[in-house]
Amino acid sequence: METNFFQSIAALQVQGGWNINIASENAERLIVSVLFYDDKVGDDARKKVPPIILRGTVAELDEGFFDAVVQPVKETAALFTNMESYLKQREQAKQASQMEKEKAAKADKDKTDKQKKYEDALKKVDELEAEGKYKEAWMKVPSPQDYPDEAETLRSRKAALSAQFAPDLFNEPKSE
């Protein structure tokens, strides 16, 4: 007896496994349950795919078995492929989102650290200015290149402090 049953299964070219159960309904009829599955799919929804149930005589099943299962098995295999692809893409999106959150958090932290340094420097400048130490205060004013958003404010602050310097021997004295 020669059959082409396994050649027909291989010709479908689908990834997965087959559970085929055959039971006698009565003396002349059989019930065939065909469950196509793929354990590599990580989504538990794969377990909800129902089996294909065929009933018929031996001759009917011999003649129409593959015609009855080809389309549902191909659709199920495509569904499993889509499930796995979806899970992979979802994981990639999750990782990308986490990376974006970390980048944003790092940028915010850098910005707040930089802002804190700026504020601390200006506080020190104010203290030195209050003590009459204008040259030291002038030296502590942050560089406009480091804080481009505050460049004009920093330049005017330096100019105001340099105007307070005591005259030296090489410049003409201030006339007040």
Steps between C-alpha positions, in 0.01 A plus 500: 500500500647834392376837618613856444371626836835625632600646163178700506574630852855595402369677187306743721834642623370628834695527825333315783372167623196286439280311740270268311248285686280245331196348666222277375159667499337174399591198289507702175599854605806656661559822688838663433625785715794699359675752722780704350724670761830684539661493845756762396236773508516685831138621498266282704221580254647221285346255746152625413517389136240222465565174319351425159235228536423280200233228486447260219545157359848363443464563125379860557787574735756341266372716216437834676728511803766731358250719318325555833812578709734688263338844526435497878853376573658768278287768667593371846870494407471861376323594823782348706759686292313827553472434874873442533582801282267716707662388825848577367396844372324579827814410693712717269258790547512452876879505499509804272254676725710418805808631321318823413386541861856448622635750244242760602569441869874534442451820299278644776756404763782658298293814453412527869864434599617771263231739626601427860866575421395827334289604799775404747755702302276809497435462873877499562536807275231680703676413827838624377344817362331567834838465671649754256723238330412607147798341322436164665130530420587587138716184483212283629245617240436195275621509142237606244614207278393255769156660533401637158142568614634732772789648299370857492421498873848366581675760281310785661574358845873491422488854364324625816758329721799629301361852536540454878871413487731739684705703257852376443815689415482436128149632441374845556322538830125512503352838545200487717 
